[in-house]
Amino acid sequence: MKAVRVLEYGGPLVFDEVPTPTIAGDNILVKVKSTAVNHIDLVKASGRVRQILPIDLPWIPGHEFSGVVERIGSDVAACAPGDAVFGTSGMGAYAEYLAVKPAAIARKPSNLSFEEAASVPVASQTAWQGIFTHGHLEEGQTILVHGGAGAVGAYAVQFASHAGATVIATASGNDEAYLNSIGASRVIDYREAQFEKVLREKVDVVFDLIGGDTQKRSFLVLKEGGHLVAATQPVSQEETARHRVSGAMMRLAPSADGLGRIARLLEEGTIRPDVASVYTLQDVAQAWKDIAGNLSRRRPHGKIVLRVA
Ligand SMILES: NC(=O)c1ccc[n+]([C@@H]2O[C@H](COP(=O)([O-])OP(=O)(O)OC[C@H]3O[C@@H](n4cnc5c(N)ncnc54)[C@H](OP(=O)(O)O)[C@@H]3O)[C@@H](O)[C@H]2O)c1
């Protein structure tokens, strides 16, 4: 099969012919239709985090995908060949075929294209687990989402609003209309104002997708007993104790049930995915350049998707 591989840390992406994965009894072989680019793909490939997130070289990147079940192992009952699915993988989705466990996939929402579906699993599950599992957000509460117009943030805004919470987001000013359209009742332009100076009331939950100084200042806007959930860096336990709040860095724990629940919300039109741009798998190097460059300039909302087949 064709796949994109990293042969050495910091080396180029190589579009190669490699063996198709074999599947064990509890595995599913998926013919990948699309995959999505995550910033962590570039970070892992660079070797900068090899002490904490090592990769086995040669490495096929790709943590999420959509596709069609090609073959199932003898112990698999959850799906059948021909089913359209989407899900997460520890690696390997930048390829024509991928072996996955049933616990990482769900049926693809029928109203989504394969490209849209591939953009969903990582960002949406991170948002869901961030605000509900770790943030314990409830109806009637108020949440502040830092980076609300990003891929994860946009799902957090939609889920929180759907759950009956009041949603405040920090973002660039020109994302205000977009954020209002997906459920934010207030948008604070992070380039123009310091959120802790303009917020009049404290919030129950902060979902921090930015880190650094943004995280430090978040303690000032949390109610006593509130929750600070960070997706980018650990939270100071000294500060959480001092402000009488809870705080932790989350790590996505993919689940078939969780993704299935999100698939239903997508299918009924309660939430929507955003795809920023689509490249072919062969053009992955350009997609990675885009992701790296996009960290410092304006761009369309949503994920960068790679069309595989
Ligand atoms: N822990 C986990 O399991 C997990 C899982 C998935 C993702 N993540 C991490 O979560 C973070 C967000 O991911 P993403 O995919 O949503 O990123 P993204 O799509 O790149 O979005 C980032 C957003 O943050 C905005 N932004 C930048 N600086 C800001 C600031 N100081 N205050 C408010 N908004 C600001 C950007 O707006 P402008 O472009 O207008 O500046 C952009 O809309 C990444 O660091 C990612 O690695 C963690």
The ligand as an SDF file (V2000), in Angstrom:
LIG
                    3D

 48 52  0  0  0  0  0  0  0  0999 V2000
   -4.2340   17.3250   25.4300 N   0  0  0  0  0  0  0  0  0  0  0  0
   -4.8110   16.7610   24.3770 C   0  0  0  0  0  0  0  0  0  0  0  0
   -5.2320   15.5880   24.4330 O   0  0  0  0  0  0  0  0  0  0  0  0
   -4.9660   17.5490   23.1070 C   0  0  0  0  0  0  0  0  0  0  0  0
   -5.7190   17.0440   22.0470 C   0  0  0  0  0  0  0  0  0  0  0  0
   -5.8870   17.8430   20.9020 C   0  0  0  0  0  0  0  0  0  0  0  0
   -5.2780   19.1010   20.8290 C   0  0  0  0  0  0  0  0  0  0  0  0
   -4.5110   19.5250   21.8740 N   0  0  0  0  0  0  0  0  0  0  0  0
   -3.8520   20.8470   21.8370 C   0  0  0  0  0  0  0  0  0  0  0  0
   -4.8620   21.8420   21.9840 O   0  0  0  0  0  0  0  0  0  0  0  0
   -4.4220   23.0390   21.3620 C   0  0  0  0  0  0  0  0  0  0  0  0
   -5.5080   23.6030   20.4630 C   0  0  0  0  0  0  0  0  0  0  0  0
   -5.6570   22.7430   19.3580 O   0  0  0  0  0  0  0  0  0  0  0  0
   -6.4960   23.1890   18.0840 P   0  0  0  0  0  0  0  0  0  0  0  0
   -6.4140   22.0740   17.1200 O   0  0  0  0  0  0  0  0  0  0  0  0
   -7.8250   23.6870   18.4900 O   0  0  0  0  0  0  0  0  0  0  0  0
   -5.6130   24.4260   17.5830 O   0  0  0  0  0  0  0  0  0  0  0  0
   -5.9250   25.4620   16.4180 P   0  0  0  0  0  0  0  0  0  0  0  0
   -6.9900   24.9370   15.5190 O   0  0  0  0  0  0  0  0  0  0  0  0
   -4.6010   25.8510   15.8670 O   0  0  0  0  0  0  0  0  0  0  0  0
   -6.5720   26.7290   17.1710 O   0  0  0  0  0  0  0  0  0  0  0  0
   -5.8800   27.6010   17.9820 C   0  0  0  0  0  0  0  0  0  0  0  0
   -6.7750   28.8450   18.1260 C   0  0  0  0  0  0  0  0  0  0  0  0
   -6.2880   29.6330   19.2110 O   0  0  0  0  0  0  0  0  0  0  0  0
   -6.3460   30.9930   18.8410 C   0  0  0  0  0  0  0  0  0  0  0  0
   -5.3970   31.7220   19.6890 N   0  0  0  0  0  0  0  0  0  0  0  0
   -4.0630   31.8530   19.5490 C   0  0  0  0  0  0  0  0  0  0  0  0
   -3.5530   32.5400   20.6090 N   0  0  0  0  0  0  0  0  0  0  0  0
   -4.5940   32.8300   21.4240 C   0  0  0  0  0  0  0  0  0  0  0  0
   -4.7280   33.5030   22.6620 C   0  0  0  0  0  0  0  0  0  0  0  0
   -3.6630   34.0090   23.3000 N   0  0  0  0  0  0  0  0  0  0  0  0
   -5.9480   33.5890   23.2420 N   0  0  0  0  0  0  0  0  0  0  0  0
   -7.0480   33.0760   22.6120 C   0  0  0  0  0  0  0  0  0  0  0  0
   -7.0050   32.4300   21.4230 N   0  0  0  0  0  0  0  0  0  0  0  0
   -5.7840   32.3100   20.8440 C   0  0  0  0  0  0  0  0  0  0  0  0
   -6.0300   30.9910   17.3670 C   0  0  0  0  0  0  0  0  0  0  0  0
   -6.5370   32.1730   16.7850 O   0  0  0  0  0  0  0  0  0  0  0  0
   -5.6510   33.0820   15.7590 P   0  0  0  0  0  0  0  0  0  0  0  0
   -5.1530   32.1010   14.7150 O   0  0  0  0  0  0  0  0  0  0  0  0
   -6.6340   34.0700   15.2610 O   0  0  0  0  0  0  0  0  0  0  0  0
   -4.5570   33.6500   16.6150 O   0  0  0  0  0  0  0  0  0  0  0  0
   -6.8000   29.7390   16.9040 C   0  0  0  0  0  0  0  0  0  0  0  0
   -8.1500   30.0670   16.5970 O   0  0  0  0  0  0  0  0  0  0  0  0
   -3.1280   22.6920   20.6090 C   0  0  0  0  0  0  0  0  0  0  0  0
   -2.0230   23.1190   21.3740 O   0  0  0  0  0  0  0  0  0  0  0  0
   -3.1670   21.1740   20.5170 C   0  0  0  0  0  0  0  0  0  0  0  0
   -1.8850   20.6110   20.4240 O   0  0  0  0  0  0  0  0  0  0  0  0
   -4.3440   18.7940   23.0120 C   0  0  0  0  0  0  0  0  0  0  0  0
  1  2  1  0
  2  3  2  0
  2  4  1  0
  4  5  1  0
  4 48  2  0
  5  6  2  0
  6  7  1  0
  7  8  2  0
  8  9  1  0
  8 48  1  0
  9 10  1  0
  9 46  1  0
 10 11  1  0
 11 12  1  0
 11 44  1  0
 12 13  1  0
 13 14  1  0
 14 15  2  0
 14 16  1  0
 14 17  1  0
 17 18  1  0
 18 19  2  0
 18 20  1  0
 18 21  1  0
 21 22  1  0
 22 23  1  0
 23 24  1  0
 23 42  1  0
 24 25  1  0
 25 26  1  0
 25 36  1  0
 26 27  1  0
 26 35  1  0
 27 28  2  0
 28 29  1  0
 29 30  1  0
 29 35  2  0
 30 31  1  0
 30 32  2  0
 32 33  1  0
 33 34  2  0
 34 35  1  0
 36 37  1  0
 36 42  1  0
 37 38  1  0
 38 39  2  0
 38 40  1  0
 38 41  1  0
 42 43  1  0
 44 45  1  0
 44 46  1  0
 46 47  1  0
M  CHG  2   8   1  16  -1
M  END
$$$$
